[in-house]
């Protein structure tokens, strides 16, 4: 009887392992994406420009990055 219970639990383990691995991979992907967006945001905030056109482009990029960050 114990062998059957152990065998059943081992049958379910590969599926649980795969789903856990997929969740871990998704979490790692989100973390990397967040880090990349935060680095882009920092670079934009550190950039100085006197050109109004360039400043507007940086503001638009910053808005887009912040929207993506809030979606994560």
C-alpha positions, 0 to 999 in steps of 0.5 A: 500500500505504501509503495502505491502511495509513493509511486503516485506521488512520484508520478505527480512530481515531474509535472509539479517540477515542470510547472515550478521550473516554468514559474521560476523562469517567468519570474527570472525573465520579469526580474531581468526585464525590470532591471533593464528598464530601471537601467534605461530609466536611470540613463535617461534621468542622468542625461543632460541636454539643452536641445528642446527636441532631445529633451522632449524625446527623452521625456517620451522615452521616460514615460514609456519606460515608467508605463512598462515598469508599472505594468510589471 
